[in-house]
Amino acid sequence: MDTISEPLPVTGETDRDGESFSTLLGRWARVLGDEVAVTHLDHRTTADGRAITLTWRELDERVDAVAARLSEIAGPGERAAVLAAQSADYVVAFLGAIRAGLVAVPLFAPGLPGHAGRLSAALADCTPRVVLTTTDDFDAVHAFVEGPDVVAVDTLAPVAPRDWPRPDPDAPAYLQYTSGSTRSPAGVVLTHRNVLANARQACTAYGAESRTTSTVSWLPLFHDMGLILGIGAPMAGGMASVLLDPMAFLERPARWLRALSASPGAISAAPNFAYAYSASRVTEAEKSYLELSRVVSLINGSEPVLPSTIAKFQDAFAGCGLRPEVHRSSYGLAEATVFVSVTDAGKPPRQVTFDRDRLAAGFAEPAASGSALVSCGHPVGQRVRIVDPGTGSPVGPGAVGEIRVSGPNVGRGYWGRPEASAATFDLPPLDPDTGSGWLATGDLGVLFDGELFVTGRLKDLVVVDGRNHYPQDVEQTIEEHPAVRLHSAGVFAIDGDGGEAAVAVLERAKDSDADVTAAAAALRAAVSAGHGLRLHDVVFLAPGEVPRTSSGKISRARCRASYLDGSLTTRRLG
């Protein structure tokens, strides 16, 4: 079997010179006019959410006003950072920066708990000339930043229409800062060509159609998937976008399901934990209001997809009309804009159980029991290959290696980091026609029967006594214990006296009164029996204490750093 998975075709319009999300907005404003483009369901004042809408024409006019103001402050190529809450105003600010010819930097308001350091690091890295925000966040933003002008986009008066210059397709459109789950944030430079290609790839993959489908998202707009789902794909496909605040989802996941029910032809996405969270938190009374038979695609990505989660979510909402075939397991990363591969439409994602020991040794062999993996399908409009991460040479059939990606959606590099860029982007062999190389994703995977299966993260791999262990496998075993809160475990390696040692940090279940010492002993036994791995330490924390990324995923890198500097162990229970 070839180690290169060839792309599926992308339908739709071909690139035109100078196209951008901004020029597409102008086109849809002329075609769709007074139809609703963006709806923000604001749950801050009402439990059911107040719908704040902008039509395509209103959105276009407000983007014009922002671009006009920015043209008075900054020149083409300078950075405009967006520091605002999830809202229609965020969409206005982001598109206004692009229309003005600036490089947009989607970030977040300073009030996001636990992420002030990440925000400061991103701002220092991108050195924005101007910061865009809203009246609600203006004072906090003004106090947080030093130097750049601060503009509240919801205070700008309308301006006369003008013809804006069309951008160079290979000029940067925006900087997408990584979530920091495995390293400090780095800004991926994405061109107009990159982001339009990926938005169109996503529209093709998920069955997007103007006036027929819409996107529904609570993912943060500063997150790679949240931005393409909430802004990019709607601009590429002429689709209405429905936005919720991430906190609104976490408070009551039924709000997301209600929005899906109210949006015929809904396309949505969430990380794996969100599906399990929704299945366990939505009540039978709330389900009585749900009608999910018209959902087109539910994308599961950004972290390992667990078969048990898909089954739990489907079982919970099958009675609400949810069809199994709408589940679409995906793989992607910010360096490729976001989207790389997806399972086929019209049927549930394929699940295969592989021998755990052989998988740890680097070979995918089906078995009756072991590690169950969910396929991430086939690439769309791009290519995937599996290589030896040390040499870059393709591996043999069924062998696990590093996933590498090539396509028009792959970014140019990391902002201001030439060495890291050279080690990650445009790696050989170069395509003789396009001159483009391969992106080293840092993710491990295998091509099995022509489909991509992601096995883990190269930097997260725990190697003890010469044996590889995938942390998500160990975390799943840990979370089966009733004393452990679901989706709270992080497993990582530290340097010990005799080599690498494994550490587990986790949160005690909210309603559990279990003795943590006894529970830790039980976890050590379960991990030893199931994985042949001795846990050097088991750290129980209170609910909400395990470090997470801004998109809600457990950050193993931050867990490890906090464990090593002692800040985690001072808060351990028991």
N, C-alpha and C positions, 0 to 999 in steps of 0.2 A: 504494500500500500504506500502511495506517495505521502510524504510528510507535509506537503503543501495542500491546504484546503482552498480550492478555487472559489472566487466570489460568486454569489448569486447576482443577477442583473439588478440594476436600479432603474426604475421607470420614472417618467416625469420629464420636466423640462431640462435641457442642457444649460450649462452655465453661459451667461451672457457677460461680456466685458463690463466690469464695474458694478456687478450685482452685489447687494448686501442685504442684511435683514432690513435695513432702512429703506432701500429702494423697493423691496418687495412689499413693505408696509404701504408705501405710496401707491403701488399698483392695486393692492387689495382695498385701499380706501376708495379708489375710483370704482372698483368692481362691486364691492360689498357695501360700501357707503354706510348706511345707518343700521346695518346688522351688528349685533354685539360681538366685539372682538375679545374683550377681557372682562371677566367677572371675578372680583375678590370677595369671598365670603368672610366678613369681619365678625369674629365671635367674641371680640373684646367687650362689647356692650350688651349683646343678646345671645342667649344660649343657642338659638337656632341659626344665628348668623345673619348679618345685614348684608345684602347683595349690593356691592358698589361696582357699577359697570361703566365701560367706555366702548362706544361704537368704533368701528374702523376709522371713520372720518374724525371722530373726536380724538382718538389715539394719535392719528397722523398730525392733527393740528397742535396737540400738546407737545409732541416730539419736535415739531418745528420750533416751538417757543423755546424749548430747552437748547436745541442746537443753535438758535440765534444768540442766546445768552452766552453759550460756551464759546462761540466764535469771537466774542468780544474779550474773552479772558485768555484763551489758549490757542495754540496753533496746531496744525495737523501733526499727528504722531505723539503729542503729549498725552499723558495719562489722566483720565477722569475716573476717580474711584467712586463707587456707589455704596454709601453707608446708610442703609434704610431698612425698615421692616418689610416683611412680605406684604406686597400691596400692588395695586395698579400703578401707583406712583413709581414703584421700583422699575416696572416695565418701561414707563415713560422715560425715566432717567437713563436707563441702559441704552435704549434705542436712540435717545437724544445725543448721547456721547458718540455713538457710531455715525449718526447722520452728520455731525459736526466734523467728522474726520479724525476724532481723537481715538485713543486706545482705551476702551472701557475696561474697568477693573471691578467686576462684581464681588463685593464684600458684604459686610453686615454692620448693623448699628452697634455702638459700643456696649449696649446693655445685654448682649448675649452672654449668659452666665458661663464662666470658666474659659472664655476664649479671648480675653483682652490681650494676652501675650501674642496669640496668633495674629490678631488684627494689627497690633503694633509692628510685628515682624513683616507682614505683607505690605503695610504702608511704607515702611523704611526701605523695602526692597523695590517697590514700583515707583516711588517718589512722585506722587500725583501732582499735577499743576492745579487741579480743582477737585473738590469733593462734592458729590451730589447727594442730597438727603431730602427730608420732608420737614414741615413745620414741627411735627411731634418730636422729631429726633434732633432738631437743629441745635439746641443748647448743648445737649450731650456730645454731639459730634464736634461742635465748635470748641468745646473744652478738651476733647480728646486729641484732636489734630493740631499741629503747629506748622504754619507756613502757607499751605494752600488756601485758596479762596473756597468758601463754603456756600453753596447755592441750594435753597429749598425749592424743589421743582414745582411744588403745588402752589407757589406764590406768583408764578410768572404769568404775565398778561399775554393774550394771543398776539401773534405777529402776522404780517402779510405773507402769503405764500411766496416762496422763492425756489429757484432751480439750484439744488445742491449738487456740488461736483460728485461724480461717481468715483468710488474708490478704486485704487489699484487692487486687483484680486489677491495679490500676494503681499499686501500690506497687512500688518496686524489689525485684527478686529477687536480682540480683547485678550486679557491675560486671565487664564483660569488657574486659580491657586488650588493646589492639591489639598486634600482634607487633612493631611498630617497624620494619617493612621500608621505610617511606617517611617516618616521622617519629618523634619521641619518643613513648613509650607514652601513650595516653589511655584513660581508663576509660569505656566505653560503658554508659550506664544502661539496663538491660533489666528490664522489669516482668514480673510473673508472667504477665500476658496475652501479652506479647511472646514469652516463651520457650516457653510451652505451645503457642501458635499455630505457632511454627516447628518444634517437635518433632513436632507432628501433621502439618504439611506434609511434613516429611522422611519420616515413617512412611508417608504416602500415596504419596509419590513413589517410595520404594524397596521397596514391597511388604512392609512389616512386618506380622507377625501374631504375636500372643501364642502361645507354646508351639510355634510352627512355625519362626520365624526368630529369629536372635540377632545381636548386633553383636560384631564383633571389631576391636579397635583398639590400635595402638601410639602413636597420636597423643597428645601431652601433654594431660592433663585440664585444664590451664590455657589451652589453645588453644581457640578458638571451635568448630572442628569436632570436636576431641577431646572436648570437654565434652558437646556435643549427641549425638554418636555413642556415647560411653561412659556417659553418665548420663541426658541429657534424653530421647532417643528411647526407651531402655528403660523409663523411668518413664511416658512417654506411652502406650507400646504394650504394656507388660507383657512385655518381652523380656529374656532373659538377656543379660548383658554379659560379654565376655571381654577382659581388659586385659593388655597387655604393656608393658614399659618401652621408651621410644624407643631407649635404648642397646642393649637386647637385640635389637631389629630391626637396628640399624646394624652390630652385631657379626656377626650371622648372619641375613640376611633370610629364610632358610628357616624360621625360627621363626614368622614371621607366616603363611607358607603352610601350615605344619603346623597352626597354630591354626585356619585356615580349613577345612582338611580335617577336623578333629576337631569342627567346629561345623556340623551340618547346617542349611541355610538361612541361611548366613552373609551378613551385610551389613557391608561394610568400606569404608574410605576412606583415601586417601593423596594427597600431592601428586605431580605428574608425575614428579619425579626418582626417587621411591621405586620406581616401576614399572620404570624403566630400570635402576635399581640392582639390583633383585631379579632381573631377567632376566639380568644379567651376572654375578651373584655366586652364585646357587643352582646347585649342582653336579648332574650327572646322577645321582649316587648319592643325593643328597637328594631329587631329583624322584621317585625310585622309591617314596618313602613318601607321595606326595601324591595325594589324590583330591579334585579340585576341581569335579566335575560338579554338586555340590549347592550351590555358591555362588549366591546370589540377585542380589547387586549389588556391584560394585566401583566405588566413586565416585572419580573423578579430578578434583581441583579444587585451589584455593588458589594456583595459578600457571598460566601458559599451558599448555594441553594440546597436546602435539606428536603429530601422526599417526604419526611414526616410533616414538615410545615405545609407543603402543597396539599397533602391529604387532609390535614387538620382544617385548613381554610376552606377547601372544597366541601368537606363534610358540614362545616358550620353554616355555609351559605348556599348549599345546593337547593334547599327549600325556598330560597329567595330567587330562584331562576338562574343561578350562576352555572354556566356551562364549563365542563373540565377543559375544553379545548381553548378557552380564552387565556389560560395560563401560558406565559411565554418566558422561558428562562433565557437570560441574556448575559453577555459578558462585554465589558468595556472598561475604559479608563480615561482620565483627563488628557493624557498625552495623545490620545487618538480622538480628541474632542469629547467623546464619551462612549459612543456605540461602536461595537465591533461585530458581534455575532448574536444570533437568536435562533430559537427552535422554530420549526415549521408551523405555519398557521393551520388551524383546522384539526389539530390532534394534540393530546396532552404531551408535555415534555417527556422524553425517554429517560428511564432510570435503569442504571446498571450497577450491580454489586460486584466489586472487585476484591480479590484476595488482599487482605490488609498487609500482610508481610511482604508480598511481592510488590504491592504498590509502594510501600516504604522503601523497597530496594530499587524502585524506578521502573517497574513494569506493570502494565495494566492487564490483568488476567481475570476474566469473569469467574465468579465462585458462588457457591450457595449461600455463604455468609461472609461478612467482612465489611468493607467500606462502601456504602451506597452513595453513588454520585448521580447527579442530575445533569443531563446534557445541556450545553449552551448552544447547541445547534451549529449553524453554518454562518460564515461571514457574509455580509451584504455589501457589495461594491468595493471590496477590499480583499486582501489575501492574508492567510495565517499559516505559519509554519512552526514546527517544534524543533528546538535545537539544543545541543549541549551548551549550558550557560557559560562554561569555561572556554570552549573553543569556537562556538558559533556554528559548528557543523551540524547538519541535520541528523537527528537520531533515527533509529530504525523503527519499523512498524510496532506499535504498542508500547513504545518506550516513553517514559515521562521526561520532559525537558522544559526549557523556558519557552513560553509563548512569544512569538515575534509577529509583528503586524506590519503590513505595507498597504498604503492606499492614499487617496487624495485628502482624507480627513486627518491624517497624522500631522501633528503640529511641527513647528520649525525648531523648537528647542526650549530651554528654560531661560527666562528673562535674566540677563546679566550673569549667567553661569555657563561659560563656554566649555569648561572641562566636563561638567556633568552632562551638558548637551551632547558633546562629542562621544561620550560613553554610552549614550542612550538612543540617540536619533541617527538616522541615515547610515546604519551599519551595513557592511557588505553582506551579500553581493548586491551591487546596484542594478536596477532595471535598465537594460540598454535603450529602451524607448523613452522613459521618463527621467532617468538619471536618479530616481529616488531609491533609497535603501530601506532598511528594516528598523522598526522600533523594538528595542528590548524592553519588554513590559515588566520584568521582574516577577511575573507570575508563572507558576508551574502548571503544566497541563499535558494532555495526551489527546491525539486524534485516534478515535476508536470507531471503526465502521464509518469513517468519513465525518464524524461529529466531534466537536470540541468538548472535552471534559476538563474543567479546571480543578486541579488537586490542591492548590494552596499558593502561598506567597513565598518566594524564594528567601526573603530576609526573615520570614517568620518561622521557617523550618527549624524544628528542635532536633538537634543531633546529640544523642547521649550514647556513650559506649559504641560509637561508630554506626549507630542505627538511626535512620530518619523517622521522625514522628511529625505528622501534620497536626498543628495545634487545634484546628477546628474539630478533628476527630476526638481528641482528648477532652476538649471543652464540652462536646455533646455528651460524653460519658459522665462528666462531672455534673452536668445540669439535669441528669436523670435522678439525682438524689433529691428527696423532698425538702431538704433543708436549704437547697440552693435556689436562688431566684433565677428564673429562666432568662436567657440571653444576657447574663451578667459575668460569665467566666472569661478570663483571659489567661492563656498559658504561654510562657516564654522561657527562653534559656538565659542563664547567667554563667559567668566563668567561675568554676569552683576549683578547689584544690586539686581534684583529680580529673579536670576537664569540664565540659559543659554540664550543667545541672538544670533540671526543669523546676519551674515555680508556677503555681496556680494562684491567682487572685480571683475572688468571687464575692458576690453579695448574698447575705442570708435572706431567705424568703421572708416576705413581710409578715406573714402569719405564723412563722415557724418559731417554736420555743425550744428547738433541739439544742443540745449541748454541742458547741462548736468543736470542742476537742474530740468528742466521739465521732462527730460528723467528718472531721478532717481525717481521722483514722479510717473511716469507712471509704472515703474518697481515695485515699492512698491505695487501699486494697482493691478497689474497683479498677483504678487506672493500671495498677500492676497486673491484675488478672487479664484485663481486656487489651492492654497495649504493650505489656512487658516493659513498662516505664516506671521508674521510681521517682516520685515527686520529692524534691529537696525541701520544699516548703509549701504549705497551704495557708493562704491568708484570707480569712473571712472578714468582710467589711459590711457596714450597714447599707441598706438599699440606697442606690444613687451615688455611691462613693467610688465605684470603679471608673477610671478615666475613659472618656468616650470622645469620638470626633464630633465635629459640628453636625454631621448627618446622623448621629446616634449610634454609630458602630463602636464596638470596643476597640480602643487604641492599644494594641499590644506594646507598641514602642513607648507610649507614655506610661503604661503600667510598669514596664521594665525600668524606665528612668526613675519613676517615683519609688519603686521598690529599692533600687540601688541607693538613692539619696536618703532613704529612711522615712520619707513623708507618708508612704502607705503603711508601713509597719507600725507607726505610732498611732494609727487609727484602727488597728486590727481588733476584732472582737475576741473575747475569751482570754 
